[in-house]
Amino acid sequence: MKTLLTVVFGALTLHAQDSLEGLWQGYDGEWGHVSRQLIALAEAIPAEKFAWRPAPGVRSTSEVFMHVALANFFLLSVTGPKMPSDMVSPDLEKAVTAKAEVIRWLTRSLDAVKTAHAGATAADLRRKVKVNGRDADVDGMYLRIIVHANEHMGQLIAYARMNGIAPPWS
């Protein structure tokens, strides 16, 4: 019986490793994990469901993905990197609705955070910044970025499941 449990548990562990890649590997590993999941979920949701919203006045699927992308760029800009020059409209969250374009914005924002964090030194992370009139440090900004992405990942998983779509990693 012990051997059977070891084999079953081992097989389950190997299967789960693909979906857990990056976990427990510090910020960069965790960022890679949530980034892969966000993109996989965006790709799994049919284009016609990007306009779906759970109720009037609540963000649609595309608006949530765009909210994540735009927040990534804004929060990252507090740490130093400039916002993209094509982020010219305050209405991009509502204006960009086509699946392919939403995924492009999302991917760009995720890559921007990854690249900026990879280049940050310990001194960079301790540097003080101001955000919304409050004091913070760069490390705290990166923490906010990853927490925000995971918060909306949960929302998007709920949206997907409400539409009969299982997240690809489940």
TORPA-4810 file (N, C-alpha, C, O; in nm, 3 decimals):
<nodes>
NODE_1_0.082_-0.119_0.000_0.000_0.000_0.000_0.087_0.126_0.000_0.057_0.223_-0.070_M
NODE_2_0.194_0.124_0.080_0.283_0.240_0.087_0.346_0.267_-0.049_0.360_0.382_-0.089_K
NODE_3_0.383_0.160_-0.121_0.444_0.176_-0.253_0.343_0.235_-0.350_0.378_0.321_-0.430_T
NODE_4_0.218_0.189_-0.345_0.114_0.241_-0.432_0.092_0.390_-0.405_0.082_0.468_-0.499_L
NODE_5_0.084_0.429_-0.278_0.066_0.570_-0.244_0.183_0.654_-0.292_0.165_0.766_-0.339_L
NODE_6_0.303_0.601_-0.280_0.422_0.673_-0.325_0.416_0.695_-0.476_0.447_0.804_-0.524_T
NODE_7_0.377_0.593_-0.551_0.367_0.604_-0.696_0.258_0.704_-0.735_0.281_0.790_-0.821_V
NODE_8_0.141_0.695_-0.672_0.030_0.787_-0.703_0.068_0.929_-0.668_0.049_1.021_-0.748_V
NODE_9_0.123_0.950_-0.547_0.162_1.083_-0.504_0.270_1.139_-0.596_0.267_1.257_-0.631_F
NODE_10_0.365_1.055_-0.634_0.472_1.098_-0.724_0.417_1.142_-0.859_0.461_1.243_-0.914_G
NODE_11_0.321_1.068_-0.913_0.259_1.104_-1.040_0.183_1.235_-1.027_0.190_1.320_-1.116_A
NODE_12_0.109_1.253_-0.918_0.037_1.378_-0.896_0.133_1.495_-0.883_0.107_1.604_-0.934_L
NODE_13_0.243_1.474_-0.815_0.342_1.579_-0.797_0.402_1.618_-0.932_0.417_1.737_-0.960_T
NODE_14_0.436_1.521_-1.015_0.491_1.552_-1.146_0.391_1.630_-1.230_0.429_1.724_-1.299_L
NODE_15_0.263_1.591_-1.226_0.159_1.661_-1.302_0.145_1.804_-1.251_0.130_1.896_-1.331_H
NODE_16_0.149_1.823_-1.122_0.129_1.955_-1.063_0.248_2.047_-1.084_0.233_2.169_-1.082_A
NODE_17_0.367_1.990_-1.105_0.486_2.074_-1.119_0.475_2.171_-1.236_0.522_2.284_-1.227_Q
NODE_18_0.415_2.127_-1.345_0.400_2.216_-1.460_0.320_2.340_-1.422_0.358_2.451_-1.460_D
NODE_19_0.211_2.323_-1.348_0.128_2.438_-1.312_0.185_2.515_-1.195_0.140_2.626_-1.168_S
NODE_20_0.284_2.460_-1.125_0.342_2.527_-1.010_0.479_2.587_-1.040_0.545_2.639_-0.950_L
NODE_21_0.522_2.581_-1.165_0.653_2.633_-1.200_0.665_2.779_-1.156_0.579_2.862_-1.188_E
NODE_22_0.770_2.808_-1.085_0.795_2.944_-1.040_0.757_2.968_-0.895_0.810_3.058_-0.830_G
NODE_23_0.663_2.884_-0.843_0.623_2.904_-0.704_0.740_2.877_-0.611_0.822_2.790_-0.637_L
NODE_24_0.745_2.951_-0.506_0.849_2.939_-0.403_0.988_2.975_-0.455_1.088_2.937_-0.395_W
NODE_25_0.993_3.046_-0.567_1.122_3.083_-0.626_1.146_3.233_-0.618_1.216_3.289_-0.702_Q
NODE_26_1.089_3.299_-0.518_1.108_3.442_-0.502_1.023_3.522_-0.598_0.939_3.468_-0.670_G
NODE_27_1.046_3.651_-0.598_0.962_3.740_-0.678_0.961_3.701_-0.825_0.854_3.689_-0.885_Y
NODE_28_1.078_3.682_-0.884_1.084_3.654_-1.028_1.010_3.526_-1.064_0.941_3.521_-1.166_D
NODE_29_1.025_3.423_-0.983_0.953_3.298_-1.008_0.803_3.316_-0.995_0.726_3.267_-1.079_G
NODE_30_0.761_3.386_-0.891_0.618_3.411_-0.870_0.562_3.499_-0.982_0.450_3.476_-1.029_E
NODE_31_0.640_3.599_-1.025_0.593_3.685_-1.134_0.577_3.604_-1.263_0.480_3.620_-1.336_W
NODE_32_0.674_3.516_-1.289_0.662_3.431_-1.407_0.539_3.342_-1.400_0.471_3.320_-1.500_G
NODE_33_0.511_3.291_-1.281_0.396_3.204_-1.261_0.264_3.277_-1.291_0.183_3.230_-1.370_H
NODE_34_0.243_3.391_-1.228_0.117_3.463_-1.249_0.109_3.515_-1.392_0.000_3.521_-1.450_V
NODE_35_0.222_3.552_-1.451_0.222_3.600_-1.590_0.177_3.489_-1.685_0.093_3.511_-1.773_S
NODE_36_0.234_3.370_-1.667_0.195_3.257_-1.754_0.046_3.225_-1.738_-0.024_3.197_-1.835_R
NODE_37_-0.001_3.229_-1.613_-0.143_3.199_-1.590_-0.234_3.305_-1.652_-0.335_3.270_-1.714_Q
NODE_38_-0.200_3.432_-1.638_-0.283_3.537_-1.697_-0.292_3.521_-1.849_-0.400_3.531_-1.907_L
NODE_39_-0.179_3.497_-1.912_-0.178_3.480_-2.058_-0.254_3.354_-2.098_-0.334_3.357_-2.192_I
NODE_40_-0.232_3.244_-2.028_-0.302_3.119_-2.060_-0.452_3.136_-2.046_-0.529_3.086_-2.129_A
NODE_41_-0.495_3.205_-1.942_-0.638_3.226_-1.922_-0.695_3.316_-2.030_-0.803_3.290_-2.082_L
NODE_42_-0.624_3.423_-2.065_-0.670_3.512_-2.172_-0.683_3.437_-2.303_-0.778_3.457_-2.379_A
NODE_43_-0.587_3.349_-2.330_-0.593_3.272_-2.455_-0.705_3.168_-2.452_-0.760_3.136_-2.557_E
NODE_44_-0.740_3.117_-2.334_-0.843_3.013_-2.324_-0.985_3.069_-2.333_-1.078_2.997_-2.368_A
NODE_45_-1.001_3.196_-2.303_-1.135_3.256_-2.306_-1.166_3.294_-2.451_-1.088_3.365_-2.514_I
NODE_46_-1.280_3.247_-2.503_-1.317_3.281_-2.642_-1.333_3.433_-2.660_-1.375_3.503_-2.568_P
NODE_47_-1.301_3.480_-2.778_-1.306_3.624_-2.807_-1.442_3.685_-2.775_-1.450_3.797_-2.726_A
NODE_48_-1.549_3.611_-2.802_-1.683_3.666_-2.778_-1.713_3.684_-2.629_-1.806_3.756_-2.593_E
NODE_49_-1.636_3.619_-2.544_-1.656_3.632_-2.399_-1.577_3.749_-2.339_-1.590_3.778_-2.220_K
NODE_50_-1.495_3.816_-2.420_-1.421_3.930_-2.370_-1.513_4.048_-2.338_-1.475_4.136_-2.262_F
NODE_51_-1.632_4.050_-2.395_-1.730_4.156_-2.367_-1.820_4.120_-2.249_-1.896_4.204_-2.200_A
NODE_52_-1.812_3.995_-2.203_-1.900_3.949_-2.093_-1.865_4.021_-1.964_-1.749_4.045_-1.933_W
NODE_53_-1.970_4.054_-1.889_-1.953_4.111_-1.755_-2.057_4.047_-1.665_-2.167_4.016_-1.711_R
NODE_54_-2.026_4.026_-1.537_-2.119_3.956_-1.449_-2.244_4.036_-1.414_-2.345_3.978_-1.374_P
NODE_55_-2.238_4.167_-1.429_-2.354_4.253_-1.399_-2.327_4.390_-1.460_-2.212_4.425_-1.487_A
NODE_56_-2.433_4.468_-1.482_-2.411_4.604_-1.532_-2.322_4.684_-1.436_-2.334_4.673_-1.314_P
NODE_57_-2.234_4.763_-1.494_-2.148_4.848_-1.413_-2.024_4.779_-1.359_-1.942_4.843_-1.294_G
NODE_58_-2.009_4.650_-1.385_-1.892_4.573_-1.341_-1.802_4.555_-1.462_-1.850_4.539_-1.574_V
NODE_59_-1.671_4.557_-1.441_-1.578_4.542_-1.553_-1.605_4.415_-1.633_-1.635_4.309_-1.577_R
NODE_60_-1.595_4.429_-1.765_-1.604_4.312_-1.854_-1.471_4.236_-1.846_-1.375_4.281_-1.784_S
NODE_61_-1.470_4.120_-1.909_-1.348_4.039_-1.912_-1.232_4.117_-1.972_-1.124_4.121_-1.914_T
NODE_62_-1.254_4.180_-2.087_-1.145_4.257_-2.150_-1.104_4.374_-2.061_-0.985_4.406_-2.053_S
NODE_63_-1.199_4.438_-1.995_-1.166_4.550_-1.907_-1.080_4.507_-1.788_-0.992_4.581_-1.745_E
NODE_64_-1.105_4.387_-1.735_-1.022_4.338_-1.624_-0.880_4.313_-1.673_-0.784_4.354_-1.608_V
NODE_65_-0.866_4.245_-1.787_-0.732_4.221_-1.841_-0.660_4.353_-1.869_-0.542_4.368_-1.838_F
NODE_66_-0.732_4.450_-1.928_-0.670_4.579_-1.957_-0.639_4.655_-1.828_-0.539_4.726_-1.821_M
NODE_67_-0.723_4.641_-1.728_-0.697_4.705_-1.599_-0.564_4.654_-1.542_-0.484_4.732_-1.491_H
NODE_68_-0.542_4.525_-1.550_-0.417_4.467_-1.501_-0.300_4.524_-1.581_-0.200_4.568_-1.523_V
NODE_69_-0.313_4.524_-1.713_-0.203_4.574_-1.798_-0.172_4.720_-1.769_-0.055_4.756_-1.751_A
NODE_70_-0.273_4.803_-1.764_-0.251_4.946_-1.742_-0.199_4.973_-1.601_-0.114_5.060_-1.582_L
NODE_71_-0.249_4.900_-1.503_-0.199_4.915_-1.366_-0.053_4.873_-1.358_0.025_4.936_-1.287_A
NODE_72_-0.016_4.767_-1.429_0.125_4.725_-1.431_0.213_4.840_-1.478_0.314_4.871_-1.416_N
NODE_73_0.173_4.902_-1.590_0.252_5.012_-1.644_0.254_5.132_-1.548_0.359_5.192_-1.527_F
NODE_74_0.138_5.167_-1.491_0.133_5.282_-1.400_0.217_5.257_-1.276_0.301_5.340_-1.240_F
NODE_75_0.195_5.144_-1.209_0.269_5.116_-1.086_0.419_5.105_-1.114_0.500_5.151_-1.034_L
NODE_76_0.454_5.045_-1.227_0.595_5.036_-1.264_0.654_5.174_-1.288_0.769_5.199_-1.254_L
NODE_77_0.575_5.265_-1.345_0.626_5.401_-1.373_0.663_5.474_-1.244_0.750_5.561_-1.245_S
NODE_78_0.598_5.440_-1.134_0.633_5.501_-1.005_0.776_5.464_-0.966_0.843_5.540_-0.896_V
NODE_79_0.822_5.348_-1.011_0.957_5.302_-0.976_1.064_5.359_-1.068_1.183_5.348_-1.037_T
NODE_80_1.025_5.419_-1.180_1.123_5.480_-1.270_1.096_5.466_-1.418_1.099_5.566_-1.489_G
NODE_81_1.069_5.344_-1.469_1.045_5.330_-1.613_0.927_5.415_-1.660_0.826_5.428_-1.590_P
NODE_82_0.941_5.471_-1.778_0.836_5.556_-1.835_0.718_5.472_-1.882_0.733_5.356_-1.920_K
NODE_83_0.601_5.534_-1.879_0.481_5.468_-1.934_0.498_5.461_-2.086_0.564_5.547_-2.145_M
NODE_84_0.438_5.361_-2.150_0.449_5.349_-2.296_0.393_5.473_-2.365_0.293_5.531_-2.322_P
NODE_85_0.458_5.513_-2.473_0.416_5.634_-2.544_0.278_5.618_-2.608_0.211_5.718_-2.636_S
NODE_86_0.234_5.495_-2.632_0.103_5.474_-2.692_-0.008_5.461_-2.587_-0.122_5.428_-2.621_D
NODE_87_0.024_5.486_-2.462_-0.079_5.491_-2.357_-0.128_5.634_-2.347_-0.102_5.704_-2.249_M
NODE_88_-0.200_5.676_-2.451_-0.237_5.817_-2.463_-0.380_5.846_-2.417_-0.411_5.959_-2.380_V
NODE_89_-0.464_5.748_-2.418_-0.604_5.770_-2.383_-0.632_5.722_-2.241_-0.589_5.613_-2.203_S
NODE_90_-0.704_5.801_-2.162_-0.742_5.755_-2.029_-0.850_5.646_-2.035_-0.884_5.585_-1.933_P
NODE_91_-0.903_5.622_-2.154_-1.011_5.525_-2.171_-0.965_5.392_-2.230_-1.048_5.314_-2.278_D
NODE_92_-0.835_5.365_-2.227_-0.785_5.240_-2.288_-0.849_5.116_-2.228_-0.871_5.017_-2.298_L
NODE_93_-0.879_5.120_-2.099_-0.939_5.004_-2.034_-1.070_4.965_-2.102_-1.102_4.847_-2.115_E
NODE_94_-1.145_5.065_-2.146_-1.273_5.039_-2.213_-1.259_5.033_-2.365_-1.338_4.967_-2.433_K
NODE_95_-1.159_5.103_-2.419_-1.144_5.115_-2.564_-1.081_4.992_-2.628_-1.116_4.956_-2.740_A
NODE_96_-0.989_4.927_-2.558_-0.922_4.809_-2.614_-1.001_4.687_-2.572_-1.001_4.649_-2.455_V
NODE_97_-1.070_4.626_-2.669_-1.160_4.514_-2.636_-1.133_4.388_-2.718_-1.176_4.279_-2.680_T
NODE_98_-1.062_4.400_-2.830_-1.036_4.284_-2.914_-0.936_4.192_-2.843_-0.835_4.237_-2.790_A
NODE_99_-0.966_4.064_-2.844_-0.886_3.966_-2.771_-0.737_3.978_-2.803_-0.655_3.984_-2.711_K
NODE_100_-0.700_3.981_-2.930_-0.559_3.984_-2.967_-0.491_4.111_-2.916_-0.377_4.106_-2.870_A
NODE_101_-0.560_4.223_-2.924_-0.501_4.350_-2.878_-0.490_4.352_-2.726_-0.392_4.403_-2.672_E
NODE_102_-0.589_4.298_-2.656_-0.583_4.290_-2.510_-0.464_4.204_-2.468_-0.389_4.241_-2.378_V
NODE_103_-0.446_4.090_-2.533_-0.334_4.000_-2.500_-0.201_4.069_-2.529_-0.105_4.051_-2.454_I
NODE_104_-0.192_4.147_-2.637_-0.068_4.221_-2.666_-0.035_4.319_-2.554_0.079_4.325_-2.508_R
NODE_105_-0.135_4.398_-2.510_-0.113_4.493_-2.400_-0.073_4.420_-2.272_0.020_4.461_-2.203_W
NODE_106_-0.144_4.313_-2.242_-0.115_4.237_-2.121_0.027_4.182_-2.124_0.101_4.195_-2.027_L
NODE_107_0.064_4.120_-2.235_0.197_4.062_-2.249_0.305_4.169_-2.236_0.405_4.149_-2.167_T
NODE_108_0.285_4.282_-2.302_0.382_4.393_-2.292_0.400_4.437_-2.148_0.512_4.459_-2.103_R
NODE_109_0.290_4.449_-2.076_0.298_4.498_-1.938_0.368_4.395_-1.847_0.448_4.432_-1.762_S
NODE_110_0.337_4.269_-1.866_0.400_4.164_-1.786_0.549_4.158_-1.814_0.630_4.145_-1.721_L
NODE_111_0.587_4.169_-1.941_0.728_4.168_-1.978_0.800_4.292_-1.925_0.916_4.283_-1.885_D
NODE_112_0.733_4.406_-1.924_0.795_4.529_-1.873_0.828_4.515_-1.725_0.936_4.555_-1.681_A
NODE_113_0.735_4.457_-1.649_0.760_4.437_-1.506_0.875_4.338_-1.487_0.965_4.362_-1.406_V
NODE_114_0.872_4.228_-1.561_0.977_4.127_-1.550_1.114_4.188_-1.579_1.209_4.167_-1.502_K
NODE_115_1.125_4.262_-1.687_1.252_4.321_-1.727_1.302_4.423_-1.625_1.419_4.422_-1.588_T
NODE_116_1.212_4.509_-1.579_1.251_4.612_-1.482_1.296_4.549_-1.351_1.397_4.589_-1.294_A
NODE_117_1.221_4.450_-1.303_1.258_4.388_-1.176_1.390_4.313_-1.189_1.472_4.316_-1.097_H
NODE_118_1.412_4.247_-1.301_1.537_4.172_-1.321_1.658_4.265_-1.318_1.767_4.223_-1.279_A
NODE_119_1.639_4.390_-1.358_1.750_4.485_-1.359_1.766_4.564_-1.231_1.860_4.643_-1.217_G
NODE_120_1.675_4.544_-1.136_1.680_4.621_-1.012_1.785_4.566_-0.917_1.795_4.444_-0.897_A
NODE_121_1.862_4.654_-0.858_1.960_4.615_-0.757_1.896_4.625_-0.618_1.785_4.677_-0.604_T
NODE_122_1.965_4.575_-0.518_1.915_4.585_-0.381_1.895_4.732_-0.343_1.798_4.767_-0.276_A
NODE_123_1.987_4.818_-0.385_1.974_4.961_-0.356_1.852_5.020_-0.428_1.781_5.103_-0.372_A
NODE_124_1.829_4.977_-0.553_1.711_5.024_-0.627_1.583_4.990_-0.551_1.493_5.073_-0.539_D
NODE_125_1.576_4.869_-0.500_1.456_4.822_-0.432_1.430_4.899_-0.302_1.315_4.911_-0.259_L
NODE_126_1.535_4.950_-0.240_1.519_5.028_-0.116_1.487_5.175_-0.141_1.449_5.247_-0.049_R
NODE_127_1.503_5.220_-0.265_1.482_5.361_-0.299_1.339_5.404_-0.265_1.243_5.330_-0.290_R
NODE_128_1.326_5.523_-0.208_1.195_5.576_-0.168_1.127_5.641_-0.288_1.191_5.707_-0.370_K
NODE_129_0.996_5.622_-0.296_0.913_5.682_-0.401_0.784_5.734_-0.338_0.751_5.701_-0.224_V
NODE_130_0.712_5.815_-0.414_0.581_5.864_-0.371_0.478_5.807_-0.467_0.496_5.808_-0.589_K
NODE_131_0.368_5.758_-0.410_0.257_5.709_-0.493_0.127_5.753_-0.427_0.102_5.726_-0.310_V
NODE_132_0.045_5.821_-0.505_-0.082_5.873_-0.454_-0.064_5.949_-0.323_-0.143_5.936_-0.229_N
NODE_133_0.043_6.030_-0.318_0.068_6.112_-0.200_0.124_6.039_-0.079_0.134_6.096_0.029_G
NODE_134_0.159_5.913_-0.097_0.211_5.833_0.015_0.354_5.791_-0.012_0.396_5.776_-0.127_R
NODE_135_0.429_5.772_0.097_0.566_5.722_0.085_0.564_5.571_0.068_0.484_5.500_0.130_D
NODE_136_0.653_5.523_-0.016_0.670_5.379_-0.037_0.816_5.358_-0.078_0.892_5.453_-0.091_A
NODE_137_0.852_5.233_-0.098_0.981_5.205_-0.159_0.956_5.120_-0.283_0.848_5.065_-0.302_D
NODE_138_1.057_5.111_-0.365_1.042_5.040_-0.493_1.003_4.894_-0.469_0.918_4.839_-0.540_V
NODE_139_1.063_4.831_-0.369_1.029_4.692_-0.338_0.880_4.679_-0.305_0.815_4.584_-0.348_D
NODE_140_0.827_4.774_-0.230_0.684_4.773_-0.198_0.597_4.791_-0.321_0.487_4.736_-0.328_G
NODE_141_0.646_4.867_-0.419_0.571_4.884_-0.544_0.565_4.752_-0.620_0.460_4.715_-0.673_M
NODE_142_0.677_4.680_-0.624_0.676_4.550_-0.691_0.583_4.452_-0.619_0.516_4.371_-0.683_Y
NODE_143_0.580_4.459_-0.488_0.489_4.375_-0.412_0.345_4.409_-0.449_0.263_4.319_-0.470_L
NODE_144_0.313_4.538_-0.458_0.177_4.580_-0.496_0.143_4.528_-0.635_0.031_4.483_-0.658_R
NODE_145_0.238_4.536_-0.728_0.213_4.491_-0.866_0.176_4.342_-0.867_0.079_4.303_-0.932_I
NODE_146_0.253_4.260_-0.797_0.226_4.116_-0.800_0.098_4.081_-0.726_0.023_3.992_-0.769_I
NODE_147_0.071_4.148_-0.615_-0.054_4.123_-0.541_-0.173_4.162_-0.627_-0.273_4.090_-0.632_V
NODE_148_-0.163_4.277_-0.694_-0.272_4.324_-0.780_-0.299_4.225_-0.893_-0.414_4.194_-0.923_H
NODE_149_-0.193_4.175_-0.956_-0.209_4.079_-1.066_-0.279_3.952_-1.016_-0.368_3.900_-1.082_A
NODE_150_-0.237_3.904_-0.899_-0.300_3.783_-0.844_-0.444_3.807_-0.801_-0.529_3.719_-0.815_N
NODE_151_-0.472_3.926_-0.748_-0.609_3.961_-0.710_-0.703_3.949_-0.831_-0.809_3.889_-0.823_E
NODE_152_-0.660_4.009_-0.941_-0.745_4.006_-1.061_-0.741_3.871_-1.131_-0.832_3.838_-1.207_H
NODE_153_-0.635_3.792_-1.108_-0.634_3.655_-1.159_-0.752_3.580_-1.099_-0.823_3.509_-1.169_M
NODE_154_-0.772_3.595_-0.968_-0.886_3.530_-0.903_-1.018_3.574_-0.962_-1.108_3.493_-0.985_G
NODE_155_-1.030_3.704_-0.987_-1.152_3.757_-1.049_-1.173_3.695_-1.187_-1.284_3.655_-1.221_Q
NODE_156_-1.067_3.687_-1.265_-1.078_3.633_-1.401_-1.107_3.484_-1.401_-1.175_3.434_-1.490_L
NODE_157_-1.055_3.412_-1.302_-1.089_3.269_-1.290_-1.239_3.256_-1.263_-1.305_3.169_-1.320_I
NODE_158_-1.292_3.341_-1.176_-1.435_3.337_-1.149_-1.515_3.370_-1.275_-1.614_3.302_-1.305_A
NODE_159_-1.473_3.471_-1.349_-1.540_3.505_-1.475_-1.539_3.385_-1.569_-1.642_3.350_-1.627_Y
NODE_160_-1.423_3.323_-1.584_-1.411_3.209_-1.675_-1.505_3.096_-1.632_-1.579_3.041_-1.713_A
NODE_161_-1.501_3.063_-1.506_-1.585_2.952_-1.457_-1.734_2.984_-1.471_-1.814_2.894_-1.498_R
NODE_162_-1.771_3.110_-1.452_-1.912_3.148_-1.470_-1.956_3.129_-1.615_-2.076_3.118_-1.643_M
NODE_163_-1.860_3.124_-1.706_-1.888_3.103_-1.848_-1.855_2.961_-1.893_-1.849_2.933_-2.012_N
NODE_164_-1.834_2.871_-1.796_-1.809_2.731_-1.830_-1.670_2.703_-1.882_-1.647_2.602_-1.948_G
NODE_165_-1.575_2.792_-1.853_-1.437_2.777_-1.901_-1.349_2.742_-1.782_-1.340_2.818_-1.686_I
NODE_166_-1.283_2.627_-1.790_-1.190_2.587_-1.683_-1.054_2.649_-1.713_-1.009_2.645_-1.828_A
NODE_167_-0.987_2.705_-1.612_-0.852_2.753_-1.636_-0.766_2.639_-1.691_-0.777_2.526_-1.644_P
NODE_168_-0.681_2.668_-1.789_-0.604_2.563_-1.857_-0.518_2.478_-1.763_-0.490_2.362_-1.793_P
NODE_169_-0.476_2.533_-1.652_-0.386_2.461_-1.561_-0.462_2.378_-1.458_-0.400_2.306_-1.380_W
NODE_170_-0.596_2.387_-1.456_-0.671_2.315_-1.352_-0.702_2.173_-1.394_-0.764_2.098_-1.319_S
</nodes>
